[in-house]
Amino acid sequence: MNPFDLSIFVGRLAQDPSYTEATNQAIALLRDPNHFQWYLIPIFVSIFIFYFSEVERKNWNVVMAGLFFYGLEWFFEILNSLFLYVHGTSALWTTPGVNSAGVVNSAYILLVGLNIEISLMFLFLGIVCAKLLPVDKKKKLFGINNRIFYAVFFAILCVIVEIILNFWDALIWEYGWWNRYNPILIILLAYSPLIFFSYKVYDMRTLKKKAIATGAMYAVDIVLLVVFIGILGWI
């Protein structure tokens, strides 16, 4: 047995005529390691530098908020994949992994709505969202608590980026109540809570509490991935 054989990670989902075209495209590439690209290596290195620079400064508020952000993002992605399983047509968002010419444009599709490039971006984004926070959590901006203000502000920026990706067919929204013409739910239910709860971890009084919250988040993710990928094969 080859210890480097990654075939066990290839998606167990099967294409289905009841699925949308984008969904079937994503499933065809799901966890297939044969599209590796070298650009991933410098991105991984940049992430390590980014995080270890904060660790060196002992900026634990930012580090733990960034890590919690990433863990919660994975939780949302798992729910999105389960939405596909339950609904049977499409996830709320899908990363097909191919362009309009049918050429593969992602190095790795982790879940139907998450490719490796987006996932690595979220590792950066959590840190960025936390670094701009004022120390005083009660400070107001334009009459709004700064935590709420920045959560909504960054959520809007993220959705603007996603709208651009949607125009490029790199990110697909299938439902009329969740698309570029009606982005309110994306802002309020996806990005705002993602950022806001990472700020809650940022503001926890002790490093121990931050570590427990973050560790619990990752534990939930791992259990869900083991159950829904490894055991049931639903996502």
Backbone torsions as a table, in degrees:
resi	resn	phi	psi	omega
1	MET	NA	128.8	-179.8
2	ASN	-77.1	117.5	-177.8
3	PRO	-66.8	-15.0	-179.7
4	PHE	-102.8	11.5	178.0
5	ASP	-73.5	115.4	-176.1
6	LEU	-96.7	9.2	-175.4
7	SER	-63.5	-24.0	-179.8
8	ILE	-65.6	-17.8	-178.7
9	PHE	-92.4	-6.6	-179.8
10	VAL	-64.2	138.9	-175.1
11	GLY	-57.8	142.1	179.0
12	ARG	-94.6	-5.2	177.2
13	LEU	-67.8	147.1	178.3
14	ALA	-112.0	145.1	175.3
15	GLN	-62.8	149.3	-174.8
16	ASP	-145.3	137.7	-179.8
17	PRO	-62.9	-18.8	178.1
18	SER	-79.9	-12.9	177.5
19	TYR	-82.2	156.2	174.1
20	THR	-69.8	163.8	179.7
21	GLU	-59.7	-44.3	-179.7
22	ALA	-62.0	-38.5	179.0
23	THR	-63.6	-46.1	179.3
24	ASN	-65.0	-34.0	176.3
25	GLN	-65.0	-43.1	178.8
26	ALA	-64.8	-42.4	-179.3
27	ILE	-63.9	-36.3	180.0
28	ALA	-62.2	-27.8	-177.9
29	LEU	-106.0	0.8	-169.9
30	LEU	-59.4	118.3	178.4
31	ARG	52.0	34.4	175.5
32	ASP	-91.4	115.7	-174.6
33	PRO	-80.7	3.8	-173.0
34	ASN	-81.5	3.0	-179.1
35	HIS	-116.0	25.2	179.6
36	PHE	-53.3	140.8	176.0
37	GLN	-127.7	141.4	-175.9
38	TRP	-67.4	-20.2	-179.3
39	TYR	-62.8	-17.6	178.4
40	LEU	-64.8	-32.5	-175.7
41	ILE	-61.7	-53.5	178.3
42	PRO	-63.5	-28.3	176.6
43	ILE	-66.3	-45.2	177.0
44	PHE	-58.6	-44.6	-179.9
45	VAL	-62.4	-42.1	179.5
46	SER	-61.6	-38.1	178.7
47	ILE	-64.4	-45.1	178.1
48	PHE	-59.6	-44.2	178.9
49	ILE	-61.9	-44.7	-178.0
50	PHE	-58.4	-48.6	-178.0
51	TYR	-73.2	-43.3	-176.8
52	PHE	-69.4	-24.9	174.3
53	SER	-66.1	-36.0	176.8
54	GLU	-73.8	-37.6	176.9
55	VAL	-63.4	-41.2	179.5
56	GLU	-60.2	-35.5	178.1
57	ARG	-82.3	-1.6	-175.6
58	LYS	57.3	36.7	179.6
59	ASN	-88.0	67.2	-171.3
60	TRP	-67.4	-30.0	177.5
61	ASN	-57.3	-47.5	-178.5
62	VAL	-68.7	-44.8	-178.4
63	VAL	-60.4	-49.4	-176.5
64	MET	-70.2	-35.8	176.1
65	ALA	-63.6	-41.6	178.8
66	GLY	-64.0	-42.4	179.8
67	LEU	-68.8	-40.0	177.8
68	PHE	-64.4	-42.5	177.2
69	PHE	-52.7	-46.5	-177.9
70	TYR	-67.0	-40.5	178.2
71	GLY	-64.4	-41.7	179.2
72	LEU	-68.2	-35.7	175.8
73	GLU	-59.6	-42.5	176.9
74	TRP	-62.6	-38.5	177.8
75	PHE	-60.3	-45.2	178.5
76	PHE	-63.6	-38.4	179.4
77	GLU	-65.6	-37.4	177.0
78	ILE	-64.6	-43.9	177.2
79	LEU	-60.9	-39.7	178.2
80	ASN	-61.4	-42.5	178.0
81	SER	-66.1	-37.7	177.4
82	LEU	-67.5	-30.2	175.9
83	PHE	-60.1	-41.0	176.1
84	LEU	-60.7	-45.1	-178.0
85	TYR	-62.3	-42.7	-177.4
86	VAL	-74.1	-44.1	-175.0
87	HIS	-77.9	-37.0	175.2
88	GLY	81.4	11.8	178.8
89	THR	-126.2	-54.9	-178.2
90	SER	-159.6	152.5	169.4
91	ALA	-73.4	171.8	176.4
92	LEU	-63.8	-40.7	174.6
93	TRP	-134.5	145.7	-175.7
94	THR	-135.7	138.0	172.8
95	THR	-110.5	98.1	-173.7
96	PRO	-65.4	-26.6	177.2
97	GLY	80.7	4.0	176.1
98	VAL	-135.0	151.8	177.8
99	ASN	-89.4	-175.9	-175.7
100	SER	-64.2	-20.2	178.1
101	ALA	-88.6	-0.1	179.5
102	GLY	84.1	11.9	-179.6
103	VAL	-90.3	132.1	179.4
104	VAL	-62.7	128.1	-177.9
105	ASN	-124.7	18.1	175.0
106	SER	-133.2	142.4	-179.6
107	ALA	-75.2	-24.1	-176.5
108	TYR	-167.0	128.7	175.3
109	ILE	-99.5	113.1	-177.8
110	LEU	-79.8	-49.1	176.4
111	LEU	-137.8	168.9	-174.8
112	VAL	-59.8	-23.9	179.5
113	GLY	-112.3	13.3	-174.1
114	LEU	-144.7	117.6	171.7
115	ASN	-104.3	169.8	-174.5
116	ILE	-63.5	-33.8	-178.8
117	GLU	-66.4	-44.7	177.7
118	ILE	-65.9	-41.1	-178.9
119	SER	-60.4	-44.1	179.4
120	LEU	-67.6	-34.7	176.6
121	MET	-60.5	-38.9	-179.6
122	PHE	-66.3	-27.5	175.1
123	LEU	-64.0	-35.7	174.9
124	PHE	-74.2	-44.0	-170.4
125	LEU	-61.4	-39.5	179.5
126	GLY	-59.8	-40.1	177.5
127	ILE	-66.0	-45.6	-178.4
128	VAL	-60.0	-45.3	-179.7
129	CYS	-62.6	-31.8	-178.5
130	ALA	-82.2	-32.5	-174.3
131	LYS	-68.0	-23.9	-177.6
132	LEU	-88.8	-0.9	-178.2
133	LEU	-70.8	137.7	169.6
134	PRO	-65.8	150.5	178.3
135	VAL	-63.1	-40.1	-179.8
136	ASP	-78.6	109.9	-177.0
137	LYS	-73.2	-11.1	-179.7
138	LYS	-96.3	-6.1	-179.8
139	LYS	-62.5	141.4	-178.2
140	LYS	-108.9	145.3	174.9
141	LEU	-121.9	119.1	-176.7
142	PHE	55.3	35.6	177.8
143	GLY	80.0	6.0	-178.2
144	ILE	-115.6	138.8	175.0
145	ASN	-52.1	133.4	-171.8
146	ASN	-62.9	-29.6	178.3
147	ARG	-65.8	-44.2	178.4
148	ILE	-68.1	-42.3	-179.1
149	PHE	-58.5	-50.4	-177.2
150	TYR	-70.1	-32.4	177.4
151	ALA	-61.9	-45.8	179.7
152	VAL	-71.9	-39.5	-179.9
153	PHE	-59.4	-51.2	179.9
154	PHE	-67.8	-33.0	177.3
155	ALA	-61.7	-43.3	179.0
156	ILE	-63.8	-43.4	177.9
157	LEU	-60.0	-43.7	-179.4
158	CYS	-63.2	-40.8	-179.6
159	VAL	-68.7	-35.0	175.2
160	ILE	-59.9	-44.5	177.0
161	VAL	-61.4	-42.2	-179.4
162	GLU	-66.0	-34.5	176.9
163	ILE	-62.8	-40.9	176.4
164	ILE	-62.0	-45.1	177.8
165	LEU	-61.5	-35.5	178.3
166	ASN	-66.8	-40.2	176.2
167	PHE	-61.0	-31.9	179.3
168	TRP	-86.0	1.1	-177.3
169	ASP	61.8	23.3	175.9
170	ALA	-86.6	-23.8	177.6
171	LEU	-133.4	123.1	-172.7
172	ILE	-108.6	130.2	171.2
173	TRP	-112.5	126.8	-172.6
174	GLU	-99.6	-25.6	-169.5
175	TYR	-102.7	141.0	-177.0
176	GLY	-63.8	-25.1	-179.7
177	TRP	-90.5	1.7	-179.9
178	TRP	-144.1	75.0	-180.0
179	ASN	-155.8	-174.5	-173.9
180	ARG	-68.1	-20.2	177.9
181	TYR	-87.1	-13.5	180.0
182	ASN	-141.3	69.5	-172.1
183	PRO	-85.6	0.6	-173.3
184	ILE	-58.5	-45.6	-178.9
185	LEU	-65.5	-33.3	178.2
186	ILE	-64.7	-41.4	179.2
187	ILE	-67.1	-47.0	-171.9
188	LEU	-80.8	-34.3	-173.7
189	LEU	-102.6	-20.2	-178.8
190	ALA	-103.8	-70.3	-170.3
191	TYR	-78.6	-41.9	-177.1
192	SER	-58.8	-50.0	177.9
193	PRO	-65.5	-33.9	177.9
194	LEU	-57.8	-46.8	-178.8
195	ILE	-76.1	-43.0	-176.5
196	PHE	-60.9	-44.6	-178.4
197	PHE	-70.9	-27.7	173.2
198	SER	-68.1	-31.5	174.8
199	TYR	-68.4	-33.8	176.1
200	LYS	-61.1	-40.5	176.5
201	VAL	-66.6	-41.4	176.7
202	TYR	-53.4	-40.8	-174.1
203	ASP	-88.0	-2.6	177.3
204	MET	-60.7	145.4	-168.8
205	ARG	-69.4	-34.9	-174.4
206	THR	-124.8	155.3	176.7
207	LEU	-62.8	-34.2	179.5
208	LYS	-60.3	-44.8	179.5
209	LYS	-64.7	-39.9	177.9
210	LYS	-62.3	-43.3	-178.6
211	ALA	-66.1	-39.7	179.1
212	ILE	-64.5	-45.9	-179.9
213	ALA	-62.3	-44.4	-179.0
214	THR	-68.6	-43.7	178.1
215	GLY	-61.3	-40.3	178.7
216	ALA	-63.9	-38.6	179.3
217	MET	-62.3	-45.9	179.7
218	TYR	-68.3	-33.8	177.6
219	ALA	-63.1	-42.7	177.3
220	VAL	-61.0	-45.7	179.3
221	ASP	-58.0	-46.9	-177.3
222	ILE	-62.3	-44.5	179.1
223	VAL	-60.8	-45.9	-179.4
224	LEU	-62.9	-41.6	179.6
225	LEU	-65.7	-42.0	178.7
226	VAL	-62.5	-44.0	-177.5
227	VAL	-69.4	-51.0	-169.6
228	PHE	-87.0	-18.5	172.5
229	ILE	-102.4	-56.3	-172.2
230	GLY	-70.0	-38.6	-174.8
231	ILE	-98.8	-55.0	-174.1
232	LEU	-88.9	-26.9	-179.2
233	GLY	67.2	29.4	-177.4
234	TRP	-81.0	-27.5	-174.5
235	ILE	-125.8	NA	NA
